[in-house]
Amino acid sequence: MESESGRGSTFSFTANFGLGKERAKKRFRPASDLRGMKVLVVDDNATSMSILQEMLESFSFKVSLAASGEEGIAELESASKDKPFELVIMDWKMPGMDGIEASQQIKDHKNLSKIPPIIMVTAYGREEVMQQAEEVGLEGFLLKPVNPSMLFDTIMQAFGEAVPETSRVAQRKEQEVKALENIQGARVLLVEDNEINQQVAKEILEGAGLNVSLANNGQEAVNAVKENNYDAVLMDVQMPVMDGYTATRKIRDWETEARGQKTEDRKEGSALSPQSSELPIIAMTAHAMAGDEDKSLEAGMNGHVTKPIDPDQLFATLQKWIQPGEKRAQVQKLEISTEVPEAVQAIPEEDELPEYLPGFDLADGLKRLQGNKKLYRRLLLSFATDYGGAANDIRIALEAKDFERSHSLVHNIKGLAGNLAATDLQTATVNLEKLVKGVQKKTPPAKELNLKFSELENALNRALESAQSLGVSAEENVCELSDEEISDIPAELAQDIAKRIRDAAEMGDVTTLNTIAEEIKTHSDTCIPLSKQIIQMAEDFDLDGIQKLADELDAS
């Protein structure tokens, strides 16, 4: 870098890039009645005109060029009446007569044997330009830079032809789906201490076809990685027992130590045999300040995604680090029934969520949860139940000047608020976190601290009040087993079911819980109520309830 006061700075760098693979150009073929069509391109920029000409000629069109609006009109007027121009591609911003004025004159021209469709091309996507183009009656509007696919589709639309399915939007969606197909079936360990955040992330990941296991803190994550093979780890940073940075360092140390042992002394897939390459570990945290990503990378993590979870960012990062399906170790896939469980079918949809909930951006929250209204409602009710004392906990920590504890509590609510789309609460937590994060010697001003805490407390109370207003609908109370129904299940079978559902709940494996529920229905009619309750709890992600149910079965 070279810098001179009053003049500015010059930055320079060297970058080495590999050679890209050359791909065959895709051929676009218009309908037979449009092949060989005469097209006029009107553009004052020679480079732009040349690019458009090349694209149009690749469609089999015969192209003429004009460098201004006046010249374009003259070309149309001088064209043979037997072979007039059948399409005009018109630039908007040109010296003298602009594209709108030229198009208007062409549309109103009395002496042309054919008034051709006009497609306007511009680098300026201003609303007024689009509106003017619509008022003139133009048949198409394109924003530069233009690619062959966009141009071809717009021309086809201008002539009333059906646009191929591989249009611009469809192509993007197709690419996204194909990219997700590459990571479907991947085994992901989600390390997160907050149950609501766990459920949000799990819903997003499983919705894309990934197999998700859960760990509640860094120590559980280290143990899980040593005992199982995963394709990636999503690691929260701030957790009790062991934080994400420490857990990542321990995993890296274990990988290094285990790889140093002789191959013949290692049994593939055992705790002494980490995967052949470094396990991708991605930080997933509400930290979004400068330097946080560097801190994650220094700890040995491979990437960094922020909360609230943005599914696009999350999947883009996973696609970068997870090996495509054919390169991963093949694991037996569970056969998942496509039938909707009876308990789920019975749930009324009309009371799942209101259209508006003060303090929450419901549209954003639903988008994050892949449109799952029932889960969103359950998470809001969990929030209403579990966070009534959160403000008081923060107050106590602040009064004790325990800023590390204060930051931990505020940080937890910040991530939660983001995932639930509690917009006002999230803003308030961000403002307070700035004051309490990393406080060592210099205590924040008491007046400012009290003000920011008061704002957080008010926002939290409003959010809690809104969530509590949802109440408890009938769906939370369905399928509750009586003591008689539990005692009707043979003791040996009850204990077997208890062990299996407890193990599945500890791993957060909802798919296995549903499989167990479907399986036990076949034993006898006495197991049907139990099956329904397991399905309901799995659907609600009520893992604590599953554990309690397992205890009841053991005690029967």
N, C-alpha and C positions, 0 to 999 in steps of 0.2 A: 504494500500500500504506500502511495505517495500522497502527502497532504501538505497544503500550503494555506496559511491563515488568510482569510478573505477571498480565496479563489476556489477552494473546494478540495476534494480528494479523488484520487484515481486508484481504482482497485483492479488488480490483475491476478489471474490464476491459470494453472495448467490442468487440463482434464484429458484423460485417455479414454477413448470410446472404442468398443469393438465394432466390427463390420456387421451391419444388419443383413438379414437374409432377404434376398430379392424374391418378391412374390409375383406370380403372374397376375396381370391386370384383369379385373373382373369385366366381362363383356356385358353391356346392356343392349338389349335388342328391342326396339319399338315395334308396335303392331305393323303388319305389312303395309297398311295404307298410309303410314307415316314415314316409311323409309324413303330416303332421297329427298326429304322435305327441304324447301328453301328457307334458310334462317338468316336474319339480319342481326348482327351484334353491334350495339351502339355504346361505345365506351371511349373516353378520352385517354385512358391509361393503356399504353401499348402492351404492357406485360399482362394486365388483366384480360385484355382483349384476346391475346394469344392463347392464354390458358383456357378461356371459354371456347375459343375456336377449336382447340385440340379435343376438348371434351365432346363438343357437338359433332365433330367429324367422326369421332369414335362411335357415335350413335347412328352413323350412316347418313347424316344430314349434310346438305350443301350449304356452306357458310360464306356470307359476305360481311364486310366490315365497314363501319363508319365511326369517325373519331369525334363527332359532335351531334347534338340534336338536329341541327339544321341539315347536316350532311346525311343523317339517317332518313329524314323526311324526303330529301332529294333522291336517295336510292330507291325508296318506295315508289316515288312518282315516276321514276325512269324505268322501272321494271316492266317487263312484257306483260300485257294484259292476259296472255294465255298462261304465263308462268309467274304469277305474282308471289311475293314473299308470304309465307304461311305462318311465320312466327317471328317476333322481335324480342330479343333479350336486351333490355334497356338499363344502362347505369343511371343512378339518380343524380349524383353530384357531378356536374360538368360545367365548364365555363360557358358563359352566354346563356343559352337555353338549357335549363336543367331537364332531367328525365321526366318529371311530372308534366311540365309544360309541353314537351315534345310528344309525350303519350296522349295528352289531351288533344293536340292538333291532329294526331293520327286518327284518333277515335272519331273526331268531327269532320275528317277530310271527305269532301263530296266527290272527288274525282278518282279515288282509288277503286279499282275493280273488286278488291277484297280488303276488308279491314282485318288485319291479322291479330291473333291473341298477343298480348304483351306481358312479359314477365319482368318485373323490376328487380334489379340486383343492386344492393348497396351495402356499404360497410357501416352505415349509421342506422341503428335499430330504434330510432326515435319514434314515439307513438304518433306524432303528427304526420310523419312521412308515411307510415302505414295507413293512417286514416285518409290521407290525400290519395294514396294509391287506390284505396277501396272506393273513394268517391268518384275517381276517374273511371272506375270499372275495369281495372287491370285484372288479368286472369291469374297472376301469381306474384309472389314476393319472396325474395331470397336474401339472406344476410351473408356477406362475405366473411370468412373464406368459404367458397363453394366447392363441394366435392362432387364427383360424377353421380353418385347415388342420389344426393339431394336434387341436383339439377334434373336428372332423368325423371324422378318422381314428380317434381313440380311441372315438368312439361306434360307428362301423362295426365296429370290432374287438369291442366289447362285445356286439354283436348277431351276431357271426360272419360279418359281411359282408367281402368282399375289400376290402382297403385299396387305394385308387387308387395308381398308380405314383408320382404326385406327392406322396408322403408327405413328412414333414419331412426325413428323411435324403436321400431321392431328390431332393427339390427343391434341397437344398444341393449335392449332387453334380452335378446338372444345371446349376446356376448356375456351378459351378467349371469344368466342361467347356466351357460356352459362353464363359466368360471367357477360357479358354486358346485356344479357337478363334480369338478375335479377334487373338491375337498369333502364331498358328502361321504359319510361313514367314518370320517376321521374321529379319533378319540381325543377329546379335549378335557383337561383338568381345570376346573374353574375354582380359583382360590379366593374366597370372599367371606368376610365375617358377618356381613349384614344380610339377614334372610330375605328381605324385600329385594335388595340388589341382586342376590342370588337368583331369585325367581325371574326377574326381568331379563338378566343375561341368559339364563337357561332357556327361557321361552324363545328368545331370538336365535340362539344357537341350534336348538332342537328343531325349530321351524325351518332351518336350512339343511336339515338332515345330518347334523353332527351328533355324535354320542358323547354325552356330557357326564362327568363325575364331579363331585363336590368335595372341597376341603374348606374347613372353617377358619384356618389360620396357617401361618407359614410352616409350623412344625408338622401339622397334618399333611401339608403339601410335600414336604421332604420325604415323609414316610410313604406317601402314596406313589411318588416317583420311583422310590427304591423297590417297591413291590409290584408295580404295574408298568406296562408300556403305554406311553401317550404320544400323540403326534404334535401336541402343543400344550402349553400351560398359559392360562390367563391369570395373572398374578396381581391381586390387589396389593397396594404398597403399605398402607397403614392398618395394622391388625394387632389384636392382643396376642399374647403368648410368644409369637415370633413374627416380625414384620416381613414384608415381601422382599426387601433388599437382602436381609440376612438369609432368608430361605433360599434365594437365588444363589448366593455365594456358597451356601452349603451344598446345593445341588451341583454346582460347577466343580467344587472340590471333590465331591463323590465321583463325578464323571471322570475327572482326571485320574483319581486314584484307581478306580476300577479299570480304566483303559490301560493303565500301566501294568496290570497283571497279565500273565501269559494267557494266550487265547485258550490253550488246552485245559487251563485250570478253571475256565468259566463255563457255566452252563447257560446256554442262550435263554434269555427271558427271565433269568433269576435275578435276585437282588444284587448279585455281584456282576451283572452284565448290563450296563446301560446301553441304550441304542448306539449304533455304530457312529452316528454323527451327533453333534450337540443338539440337545432337546431345545426347540424354540420356546423361549419364555417371554411373554409379552406383558408389560406393565399395564394395568387397567385401574386407573385412579382418578379421583376428582382433582388432583393436582394439575394445574394448567399454567403454572407460572414459569417464567424464563429459568432455564437451568434444570427443571425437573426431568425433562427427557434425557439430558446428559447424565443426570444422577442415576437414572434407570439403566442406561447403557453401561456406565462404569461398574454397576453391580453385577453385570454379566447378562442383562436382559437383551433381547434382540430387537424389540420394538416397543411402542408406547401408544396406547389409545386412552382417550379421556372419557370421564363420565360427565354428564349423562351419556349413555351409550348411543353412538351414532352407528346404526347397522351398516351403512355403506363403508364408513371408516374401519369398523371392526372386521368386516369380511375382506376388505382390500388388504388389511394387514395379515389376516390369516392365510389368504391366498398367496401372499408373498413368502410365507414361511413353512406352510404345510406342503409336504410332497404330494404330487398328484396321486390319485387312487391306485393306479397300477404299480406305483413305486413303493407303496406302503405295505407293511405286512398284512396279509389277508386275515381277517377275523370272521368268525361265524356270525352271520347276521340273524337277529331275531326275526321271526315271522310275526309281523304286526297285522292284526286283523283290521280290515277296512270298514267293518261294521261299527256303527256308533253305539257305544254301551247304552243299555236301557236307562241307567241313572242319568246319563248326560242328555238323552233324548227328552227326558221328562222335565228338564229345567226350563222354566218360562223365560223368554228373552225380554219381555216388555219392561221388567224392572231392573235390568242389569246395570244401566248407567243413565243418568239424566242427560239432557242435551247440553246443560250448562252447570258448572260447579265452580263457585267463586274461589279464586286463588289458584285454579288449575287450568292448564291448556290441554283439554281432553283430547283434542285432535292430535296434538304432538305426542301425548302419552300413548294413545292407541296406535299411532304409527310405529312407535318404538316396540310395542308389544304385538306387532303383526295383526292388529285389529281385534285382539282377543279381549272383548269387553268384560267377559266373566272374570278373567284373571285380573284385569285392571281394577275392577270393583273389589275383588277380594284383597288385593294389595292395599287399596285405600282404606279398607276396613281394618286391616292389620296395622297400618300406620296409625289410625285413630285409636286403636287399642293399646299399642306399644309405646307411643311417644308422648303420652300425656304429661309425664314427668321430666321430659328432656330439657325444657327451659330451666327448671329448678336445678337440675344437675349442673348445667352450665353456670348458673348463678353461684352455686356453692363453690365451684372450682375457681371462678373469677374472684370471689371474696377471699379465698385462701391464697390468691395469687399463684395458683397452680396453672400456669399458662400452657404447659405441655398437655395436661388433662383437658383444659378448655379447648385447645386446638383439636385434640382427638375427637371430642364430642361434636364440635362445630363441623369438622371435616366430614364426619359420618353423616350428619344431617344434610350437608351440602350435596353429597353424592346421591343420597336417598331422594332429596327434593328434585334433583335433576332428572332422575329416572322416572319419578312420578309426575313430572312436568308441573311441579308446584312452583310457579314462576316467581311469585313475590318472595316466598321463603328462600328460594335459591339465591336470589339477589341479596337478601339480608344476610345469609350465611357467608357469602363471598366477602361482603363488607366487613363483617366481624372477624373473619379468618385472617384478613390482611393485618389486623391489629395484634392478634394473639399468636400468629405463626412465628416460630423461631425466636421468641422473646427470651433474652438471657439476663442482661443487667438492667437495661433501660425499660422501665415499666411504661406502658402506653398511658397517655393522659386520661385521668379518671373520667372527666366530662365526656370525652369522645367515646371511651369504652362503654360508659353507661348508655349513651345515646344509641350506639350500634347494637348493644345487647337488647335495649328496649324495642328497637325496630325488629330484631329477630324474634323476640318473644311475641310481639303483636302479630307478626306474619305467621308464626307457628300456631298460635291460638286460632287465627282465622282459618288456616288450612285444616287444623284438627276439627274445628266446628263444621266445616264443609264436609269432611270425610265422615264425621259422625252422623251427619244428616242422612247418609245413605241407609243407616239402620241395618237391621239384619233381616233379610228376606227368608222366605220359606226354604230356599235352596240350601241354607247353611244348616238346616235342622233335619234334612232327609236322611233316611237310612241309619238312624242311630240304633245300635243293637241293644236289646234288653239282656239282663242277666240270664234269663231263660234261653234265649236264642244262642248265647255263648255256651251255656252248659249242655245244649243239645249236640254240640260238635264233639266227636270222640276225642278224648284227651290227647292221644298220641298224634292225631291229625292236627289238633289245635296247636300243639307245641311245634310241630314241623312248619306249619304256616307262620307261626310267630317268629321263628328263626329266619325264615326266608324273607318275610316282609320287613323285619328289622334290618337285615343286611342290605336290602334294596334301599330302604329309607336312609340308612347311614351314607350310602353312595349317591343319594339323590336320584336314583334310577327309576323314574316314573314309568318308563316302558316296561320294565320287569314287573313292577307292581301291577300294571294292567294285565300282563301275561299271567301272573299268579292268580289274579281275580277271575279271569276267564277259565283258568284250569280247574279251580276248586269248585266251580259250579257243577262240574260233571260228577263229583263225588256223591252228593246226595242233595235232596231238597233243603236239608237243614243248613247247607253252606251258602245258599243263594243270598240271604240277607247280608252275610259277611262279605260275599263277593261284591254286592252293591255298595257297601260302605267303603271297601278298599278302592273301588273305582272312583267313588265320589271324592275321597280324600286325595287320591292321586291327581285327579282333575283339579282340585283346589290347591295342590302342592302343600297339603297339610302334613308335613313330615313328622312334626311333633305329635300330631294325632295318631299317625301310624305307629309310632313308638309306644304310645299309651295303649293302643289297641293290642299290640304285641304283648305288653305286660298283662293285660286282661286275659288274653288267650293262654299265657303261661300259667296264670293263677287259677284257671278253670279246672 
